[in-house]
Amino acid sequence: MLINKKSLAEEVAELLRIAIIEGAYQVNEQLPTEPELMKKFGVGRSSIREAIRILANSGLLRVQQGVGTFIEAHAGITEPLHQRLKRAEAQDLDEVRQLLEMKIAEKAAANHTEAQIKKIKAMLDKRNLLAQTGPIEDCIQADIDFHMSIAEAAGNPILTDLYQSFSIQLKNWFLNIYPNLDIFRTTDRLHQDLYESIKARDGKKAWDCITQIISQ
């Protein structure tokens, strides 16, 4: 199983995030200067700047050019989605992915373009070929790419981004639970039916196909 190693900037961002959430810094308080943070964490300027960028993008920090960096008000989930997904249980990830896939398939049936349906077909052909020939890692990636092409055709960029985020984290889990190509071979027909229902703009059938696929 692959291990995702954090960069120095990500480690600093996580330490700062915890400090902010635990109240070490108050809302609207100015963050220490870059030299102070460099000394505190024992890292270079580039790592500090990248950590601040990460936290600013997540909404925890507010950068005012020429003035300084300040703590923003925070409530609820303040951890960036991609970081939250890294520590999620695989079964939880898969459950949300399944819900996304059903809605994505339904919307792709209604919103796809001709170019998108051609891409979906190309991804399906590649998936089905690798389901017969392997290797397993390539087959898993091809299966993800097929479903990703459906997400792109759904016409909702937020759904597309969400599905991509979940799929990235699921690949290693799939490598663990699928030791061979059997499941991909047995679902060839269902994936073909899914493609055909999307092409025919039959949202209900596309939804039903996904429910059958994920029940295997």
N, C-alpha and C positions, 0 to 999 in steps of 0.2 A: 504494500500500500504506500502511495506517495505521501510524503510529509511536506506540508506547506510551511516553509521557513519565513519568519517575519524579518523585514528589513529593520535597520536601526531606527529609521523614521517611524515605522509602524509601532515599534516597541515604545518609543518615546510618546507617541500619540496615545497609546493605550494607558501609559502611566499618568499622563496629563488628564486624560478622560476620567480615570478613576478618581484622581485628586479633585477634579471639578465636581463630579457627582457626589463625592463624599463631603463636599463643603470646604475644602482647603482654600478655594478661591470663591469669592462672592460675586453675584451678578453685577455686571458693570465695572468690576474691579479690573485694573489693568494687569495683564500678564507680565511677569518679569521680562527684562530685556533679553535679546538673543545671547549676548555674552554671559549673562547670569544663568540662562537655561543650558548653555553649552557646558558651563562649569558644573552645574547641578547634575546633569545626566552623563557627562563625560563623552560627548559626541561633538561632531563638527557643525559648522553653521548650516550646511546644506541639509543635514538631517533634522535640525531644529526647524528650518523653514518648511521642509516637507511635512513634518509633523503638524505644524500650525496650519498648513494648507488642508491637510486631512480633516482636522477638527473644525476648521472654518467651513469646509464643504458639508460637514455633518450638522452644522448649525450650533456648535458649542462655543465657537469663537467668532468675534467680529473684528476684522482687520480694518483699521482706519489709517490710510496712507499718510505718513508724515506725523502721525500722532502716537499710534501704538496698537496693541492687540488687547481686546477686552472680552470678558466673559459674558456670554449671552444667557438670557433666561432659558431654562431647560425644564422640560416636563415629559413624562412618558418615556418612549424609546428614544434614546439619543445615540445609540450605537449604529454606525453605518450598516446598511443591510448586508453588504458582502461580508463584513466581519461577523455579523450575527449568524449568517448561514454557515460559516466555517466551523462554529462550535455547536451547531444544531444536530439533533439525533437524525440519522439517515431516514428512519421511518417517518418522522415528522416532515422532513423535506419532501419525501415521496408523496405523502398525503396532499400537501399543498400543490405539488407539481401536477398531480392527477386532476385536482379541481381546475387548475389553470388550463390543462390540456382540453378538457371538455368544453370550456367556454371559448377557447382559442379555435378549436375545430368548428364550432358553430358559427363564429364570426368570420372565419376564413371562407366558409361556404357562401356567406353573403357578400363578402367584400373583395375576394381575390381578383387580380387582373390576369390577363392571358399570360403575361411574362411570369407571373408568380406561380400559376398552375403548371407551367412548363418546368419551372425550377423544382416544384414539389415532386413532379414525375421523375425528374432526373435524380433527385435525392432518394426517391423510393427505389428506383432501379439499382442504384449503388448499394442501398441497404440490403436489398434482396440478394444481390450477387454475393456480398460479403457474408450474408447469413449462410450461404452454401460453402464458401471457400475459406472464410476467416482471413486473418487471425481475429480472435475474439475482441481485442482492444479496438481494432479498426472497425469491426462490426458494431460495437457499442457506439463509437463516435459517429458512424454513418446513421444509426438509429436516432441519435440525438440531433444530427444535422437535418434529418427528414422532418422531425417534429419542430425543429427550429424554423424550417422553411414555411411550415404551416403557420407558426406564430407570426412570422413576418407578413404573411398574407392576411392576417386578421384585421389589419387596419387600425390597430391601437398600439402605438409605440411603447406605452407603459406596460401593457401585457407582454409585448415582445421582450422588453428589458427584464421584466420579472422572470419570464420563462428561461431566458438565457442565464440569469443568475442562479436559479435553482438547478438547471441542467449541469452547470460547471461543477457544482458541489456533489452531484449525484454520480458522476462518472466513476469515481473511485469505488463508490458503494456497489455499483453495477458490476464492476470488475470482481468484487468479492462474492457477490451472490449468484453470478452467472458463470460457472466454471467452463461451460461449453456453449455451442451455438444452438442447442436444442430449442430454447424458448423463442429465438429469433426465427428459426425455421418454421415452427408451428404457428407463428402469428403472421406469416407472409400474406395469407389470404385476407386476414383482417386489415392489415395495412393497405392492401390493394383496395379493399372495400372502402376504407377511409378516404383514400385518394379519389376514388370514383364518386363518392357522395359529395365531397367538396367541389369537385369539378362540375357536378350536376346541380350545385347550389342547394343541396338538400341538408339544411342545418340539423334537422332532427335526426336524420340517419347518421350524420357525422358524429353527433353527440353519442348516439347508441354504439357506434363503432368504437369510440374511445372507451366507453364503459366495458365493452367486451375485451378490449386489448388489456386494460389494466386489471381485469379480473383473472387473467391467465396466471 
